[in-house]
């Protein structure tokens, strides 16, 4: 490079460079007998050399930074590719993290282990949910046949035996109606499963009279309560208000109350209480019935989980009521918990008041 620069200035730009340097960095000095001597202007030359040094340093720094940048980028790409390969290997194979990740990747490997464990847990939850859903649909499809067969059979008897005694006709009509109601309930469970998979819950909040809502709900459940000999005891401040989605919240309370009625002992009272606790409103539904095993408490809010697994039982539905209730409560920024001991079960819903 030095030879090239020397050739450039000595041969190619010889005349131009000499003229430029002479004009700017050489001075004339007259000696005796009109003899003129050219000598460098050392102050100007030193300034030139200083500028050249600065330019050389700046250019060198730029070149070094560019080289370091590209070199670091190459190394980073190499590290990322190696890490990606290690992650892919660990996620796709049944190997220990220590067998794949070097010690310097310990923090990364620990995080990847957590992610893999969470993914496996979620995958297992989805599998279990799918199994419960498929079982539920299979049971429902099977159970539909029984009431439908009975309805058809009794209707055929009523149609063929025109001279049947009136008392017997009334008996068969009553049985047919009961079977039709059972058939309607099973069909509604099918629709409930479909709605849960397709719906996207959006809230439309407003100030609601919580006390009036609970009173109205108690009145609506009077026929179902009477059939089991149950009653509702409401304890709440008449002026209690809450900023929430009235329609969605009513669905939460209905699902919880249905569950309470279904699993209550006959001729017992179901207590509903509501009170302000700090910035929250706490609504409790307490019923007397068989104690829920502790191992099943956490599963109550899982989709398609039924506390009573026997399909011959009339209690429970598709196992979505409490799951839907939990989703709605959490969407409001609240929480829902359950406790069960000494044959007393309490569902507690906590919601922000505003």
C-alpha positions as CSV (number, residue, x, y, z in Angstrom):
1,X,0.0,0.0,0.0
2,X,2.9,2.4,0.8
3,X,4.5,1.7,-2.6
4,X,1.2,2.4,-4.3
5,X,0.8,5.7,-2.4
6,X,4.4,6.7,-3.3
7,X,3.8,5.8,-7.0
8,X,0.5,7.8,-7.0
9,X,2.1,11.0,-5.7
10,X,5.5,10.6,-7.4
11,X,4.4,9.7,-10.9
12,X,0.6,10.2,-11.5
13,X,0.1,13.4,-9.5
14,X,3.7,14.6,-9.6
15,X,3.1,18.0,-11.2
16,X,-0.2,18.8,-9.5
17,X,1.0,17.7,-6.0
18,X,4.3,19.6,-6.3
19,X,2.6,22.8,-7.4
20,X,-0.1,22.5,-4.6
21,X,2.5,21.7,-1.9
22,X,4.8,24.6,-3.1
23,X,2.0,27.1,-3.1
24,X,0.7,26.2,0.4
25,X,3.7,24.8,2.3
26,X,6.8,26.3,0.8
27,X,8.2,29.8,1.4
28,X,10.7,31.9,-0.6
29,X,13.7,33.3,1.1
30,X,16.0,35.8,-0.7
31,X,19.7,35.5,0.0
32,X,22.6,37.7,-1.1
33,X,23.1,38.5,-4.8
34,X,19.3,38.0,-5.4
35,X,19.6,34.3,-4.8
36,X,16.2,32.8,-3.8
37,X,15.9,29.6,-1.7
38,X,12.6,27.7,-1.1
39,X,12.2,26.2,2.3
40,X,9.2,24.5,4.1
41,X,6.7,26.5,6.2
42,X,7.2,24.2,9.1
43,X,4.1,25.6,11.0
44,X,1.8,24.8,8.0
45,X,3.5,21.4,7.5
46,X,2.9,20.5,11.1
47,X,-0.7,21.4,10.8
48,X,-1.0,19.3,7.7
49,X,0.6,16.3,9.4
50,X,-1.7,16.8,12.4
51,X,-4.7,16.8,10.1
52,X,-3.4,13.7,8.3
53,X,-2.9,11.9,11.6
54,X,-6.4,12.8,12.7
55,X,-7.9,11.5,9.4
56,X,-5.8,8.3,9.6
57,X,-6.9,7.7,13.2
58,X,-10.6,8.4,12.5
59,X,-10.5,6.1,9.4
60,X,-8.7,3.4,11.3
61,X,-11.3,3.6,14.2
62,X,-14.1,3.3,11.7
63,X,-12.5,0.4,9.9
64,X,-11.8,-1.4,13.3
65,X,-15.4,-0.8,14.5
66,X,-16.8,-2.1,11.2
67,X,-14.6,-5.1,11.5
68,X,-15.6,-5.7,15.1
69,X,-19.3,-5.2,14.3
70,X,-19.4,-7.7,11.4
71,X,-17.3,-10.1,13.4
72,X,-19.5,-9.9,16.4
73,X,-22.6,-10.3,14.2
74,X,-21.1,-13.4,12.7
75,X,-20.3,-14.8,16.1
76,X,-23.8,-13.9,17.4
77,X,-25.4,-15.6,14.4
78,X,-23.3,-18.6,15.1
79,X,-24.3,-18.6,18.8
80,X,-28.0,-18.1,18.0
81,X,-27.9,-21.0,15.4
82,X,-26.2,-23.3,17.9
83,X,-28.6,-22.3,20.7
84,X,-31.5,-22.9,18.3
85,X,-30.3,-26.3,17.4
86,X,-29.8,-27.2,21.1
87,X,-33.3,-26.0,21.9
88,X,-34.8,-27.9,19.0
89,X,-33.0,-31.0,20.1
90,X,-34.1,-30.7,23.7
91,X,-37.7,-30.0,22.8
92,X,-38.0,-32.8,20.3
93,X,-36.1,-35.5,22.3
94,X,-36.3,-37.1,25.7
95,X,-33.0,-35.9,27.0
96,X,-31.8,-34.1,30.1
97,X,-31.0,-30.5,29.7
98,X,-27.5,-31.0,31.1
99,X,-26.8,-33.5,28.3
100,X,-27.5,-30.9,25.6
101,X,-26.7,-27.4,27.0
102,X,-23.1,-26.5,28.0
103,X,-22.6,-24.9,31.5
104,X,-22.3,-21.4,30.0
105,X,-26.0,-21.8,28.9
106,X,-27.2,-22.7,32.3
107,X,-29.7,-19.7,32.7
108,X,-31.1,-20.3,29.3
109,X,-31.4,-24.1,29.8
110,X,-33.2,-23.5,33.1
111,X,-35.8,-21.3,31.4
112,X,-36.2,-23.8,28.5
113,X,-36.8,-26.6,31.0
114,X,-39.6,-24.5,32.6
115,X,-41.1,-23.7,29.2
116,X,-41.1,-27.4,28.2
117,X,-42.7,-28.4,31.5
118,X,-45.4,-25.8,31.1
119,X,-46.0,-26.9,27.5
120,X,-46.4,-30.5,28.5
121,X,-48.7,-29.6,31.4
122,X,-50.9,-27.5,29.0
123,X,-50.8,-30.3,26.4
124,X,-51.9,-32.8,29.1
125,X,-54.7,-30.5,30.3
126,X,-56.0,-30.2,26.7
127,X,-55.8,-33.9,26.2
128,X,-57.7,-34.6,29.4
129,X,-60.3,-31.9,28.5
130,X,-60.7,-33.5,25.0
131,X,-61.2,-36.9,26.6
132,X,-63.8,-35.6,29.0
133,X,-65.5,-33.8,26.2
134,X,-65.6,-36.8,24.0
135,X,-66.8,-39.0,26.9
136,X,-69.5,-36.4,27.7
137,X,-70.7,-36.3,24.0
138,X,-70.7,-40.1,23.9
139,X,-72.7,-40.3,27.1
140,X,-75.2,-37.7,25.9
141,X,-75.7,-39.4,22.6
142,X,-76.3,-42.7,24.4
143,X,-78.6,-41.1,26.9
144,X,-80.7,-39.4,24.2
145,X,-81.9,-42.8,23.0
146,X,-83.6,-43.7,26.3
147,X,-86.1,-40.8,26.7
148,X,-86.6,-40.7,23.0
149,X,-87.5,-44.4,22.8
150,X,-89.9,-43.9,25.8
151,X,-91.6,-40.9,24.2
152,X,-92.1,-42.8,20.9
153,X,-93.3,-45.9,22.7
154,X,-95.9,-44.1,24.9
155,X,-97.1,-42.0,22.0
156,X,-97.6,-45.1,20.0
157,X,-99.6,-46.7,22.8
158,X,-101.8,-43.5,23.1
159,X,-102.3,-43.5,19.3
160,X,-103.2,-47.2,19.0
161,X,-105.3,-47.7,22.1
162,X,-108.1,-45.2,21.4
163,X,-110.3,-46.8,24.0
164,X,-107.7,-46.5,26.8
165,X,-109.1,-45.5,30.2
166,X,-108.6,-41.8,30.9
167,X,-106.6,-42.4,34.1
168,X,-104.2,-44.5,32.2
169,X,-104.0,-42.0,29.4
170,X,-103.2,-39.3,31.9
171,X,-100.5,-41.5,33.4
172,X,-98.9,-42.2,30.0
173,X,-99.1,-38.5,29.0
174,X,-97.4,-37.5,32.3
175,X,-94.6,-40.0,31.8
176,X,-94.2,-38.9,28.2
177,X,-93.9,-35.3,29.3
178,X,-91.3,-36.1,31.9
179,X,-89.3,-38.0,29.3
180,X,-89.6,-35.1,26.9
181,X,-88.3,-32.7,29.5
182,X,-85.4,-35.1,30.1
183,X,-84.7,-35.1,26.4
184,X,-84.8,-31.3,26.3
185,X,-82.3,-31.1,29.1
186,X,-79.9,-33.4,27.2
187,X,-80.2,-31.4,24.0
188,X,-79.5,-28.2,25.9
189,X,-76.3,-29.8,27.2
190,X,-75.3,-30.4,23.6
191,X,-76.0,-26.7,22.8
192,X,-74.1,-25.7,25.9
193,X,-71.0,-27.5,24.7
194,X,-71.3,-25.9,21.3
195,X,-71.8,-22.4,22.6
196,X,-68.8,-22.6,24.9
197,X,-66.5,-23.6,22.0
198,X,-67.8,-20.8,19.7
199,X,-68.6,-17.9,22.0
200,X,-66.3,-14.9,22.6
201,X,-67.3,-13.3,25.9
202,X,-67.4,-9.5,25.9
203,X,-68.5,-7.4,28.8
204,X,-71.0,-4.6,28.7
205,X,-70.7,-3.0,32.2
206,X,-73.1,-0.8,34.0
207,X,-74.1,0.0,37.5
208,X,-76.5,-2.7,38.7
209,X,-78.6,-3.2,41.8
210,X,-77.0,-6.4,43.2
211,X,-79.6,-6.9,45.9
212,X,-82.5,-6.8,43.5
213,X,-80.6,-9.2,41.1
214,X,-80.2,-11.7,43.9
215,X,-83.9,-11.3,45.0
216,X,-85.1,-11.8,41.4
217,X,-82.9,-14.8,40.9
218,X,-84.3,-16.4,44.1
219,X,-87.8,-15.9,42.8
220,X,-86.9,-17.5,39.4
221,X,-85.6,-20.6,41.1
222,X,-88.6,-21.0,43.3
223,X,-90.1,-24.0,41.3
224,X,-86.8,-25.8,41.3
225,X,-86.2,-25.1,45.0
226,X,-89.7,-26.3,45.8
227,X,-89.2,-29.6,44.0
228,X,-86.3,-30.4,46.4
229,X,-87.9,-28.8,49.4
230,X,-85.1,-26.2,49.5
231,X,-85.3,-22.5,50.3
232,X,-83.1,-19.5,49.9
233,X,-82.0,-17.2,52.8
234,X,-80.7,-13.9,51.4
235,X,-78.5,-11.6,53.6
236,X,-77.4,-8.5,51.8
237,X,-77.7,-4.7,52.0
238,X,-80.6,-3.5,50.0
239,X,-78.5,-0.6,48.6
240,X,-75.7,-2.8,47.4
241,X,-74.6,-1.9,43.9
242,X,-71.9,-3.2,41.6
243,X,-70.4,-2.1,38.3
244,X,-70.5,-5.1,36.1
245,X,-72.1,-6.9,33.2
246,X,-75.6,-7.7,34.5
247,X,-76.4,-10.4,32.0
248,X,-73.1,-12.2,32.4
249,X,-73.1,-11.9,36.2
250,X,-76.6,-13.3,36.3
251,X,-75.3,-16.3,34.4
252,X,-72.5,-16.8,37.0
253,X,-75.0,-16.7,39.9
254,X,-77.4,-19.0,38.1
255,X,-74.8,-21.6,37.4
256,X,-73.6,-21.6,41.0
257,X,-77.1,-21.7,42.4
258,X,-78.1,-24.6,40.1
259,X,-75.0,-26.5,41.4
260,X,-76.0,-25.7,45.0
261,X,-79.6,-26.9,44.5
262,X,-78.4,-30.1,42.7
263,X,-76.1,-31.1,45.5
264,X,-78.0,-29.9,48.5
265,X,-79.8,-32.1,50.9
266,X,-83.5,-32.0,50.7
267,X,-85.4,-29.6,52.9
268,X,-82.4,-27.5,53.6
269,X,-81.8,-23.8,53.2
270,X,-79.3,-22.3,50.7
271,X,-77.7,-19.1,52.1
272,X,-76.8,-16.3,49.8
273,X,-74.9,-13.4,51.3
274,X,-73.3,-10.3,49.8
275,X,-71.1,-7.7,51.5
276,X,-68.4,-5.1,50.7
277,X,-64.9,-6.1,51.7
278,X,-62.5,-3.2,51.0
279,X,-62.7,-2.4,47.3
280,X,-64.4,-5.7,46.5
281,X,-67.9,-7.1,46.8
282,X,-68.0,-10.7,48.2
283,X,-71.0,-12.9,47.3
284,X,-71.2,-16.3,49.0
285,X,-73.5,-19.2,48.2
286,X,-73.6,-21.8,51.0
287,X,-75.5,-25.1,50.9
288,X,-75.6,-28.2,53.1
289,X,-74.8,-31.4,51.2
290,X,-72.3,-34.1,50.8
291,X,-68.7,-32.8,51.5
292,X,-66.7,-32.5,48.2
293,X,-63.5,-34.4,48.4
294,X,-60.4,-32.1,48.6
295,X,-58.9,-33.8,45.6
296,X,-61.9,-32.7,43.5
297,X,-62.1,-29.1,44.7
298,X,-59.6,-27.8,42.2
299,X,-61.2,-29.7,39.3
300,X,-64.6,-28.2,39.9
301,X,-63.9,-25.3,37.5
302,X,-62.4,-27.4,34.7
303,X,-64.3,-27.7,31.5
304,X,-66.5,-30.9,31.2
305,X,-65.8,-32.0,34.8
306,X,-68.8,-33.4,36.6
307,X,-68.7,-34.0,40.3
308,X,-71.1,-36.8,39.9
309,X,-69.6,-39.0,37.2
310,X,-72.6,-41.3,37.0
311,X,-74.7,-40.4,34.0
312,X,-77.7,-42.0,35.6
313,X,-77.8,-39.1,38.0
314,X,-79.9,-36.1,37.2
315,X,-77.5,-33.8,39.0
316,X,-75.1,-31.7,37.0
317,X,-75.0,-30.9,33.3
318,X,-72.3,-30.9,30.7
319,X,-69.7,-29.8,33.2
320,X,-69.4,-26.3,31.8
321,X,-71.4,-24.2,34.2
322,X,-68.7,-23.5,36.8
323,X,-66.0,-23.2,34.1
324,X,-68.1,-20.5,32.4
325,X,-68.7,-18.8,35.7
326,X,-65.0,-18.7,36.4
327,X,-64.2,-17.2,33.0
328,X,-66.8,-14.5,33.4
329,X,-65.6,-13.6,37.0
330,X,-62.0,-13.5,35.9
331,X,-62.9,-11.3,32.9
332,X,-64.4,-8.9,35.5
333,X,-61.1,-8.9,37.3
334,X,-62.4,-10.9,40.2
335,X,-61.9,-14.4,41.6
336,X,-64.0,-17.4,42.5
337,X,-63.2,-20.0,45.1
338,X,-64.9,-23.0,46.8
339,X,-64.5,-24.6,50.2
340,X,-66.3,-27.8,51.5
341,X,-66.1,-29.3,54.9
342,X,-68.5,-30.8,57.5
343,X,-71.2,-31.3,54.8
344,X,-71.2,-27.6,54.0
345,X,-70.1,-26.1,50.7
346,X,-69.4,-22.5,50.1
347,X,-68.8,-20.7,46.7
348,X,-67.2,-17.3,47.1
349,X,-67.2,-14.8,44.3
350,X,-65.1,-11.6,44.7
351,X,-65.6,-8.8,42.3
352,X,-64.2,-5.2,42.2
353,X,-67.0,-2.9,43.1
354,X,-66.2,-0.4,40.3
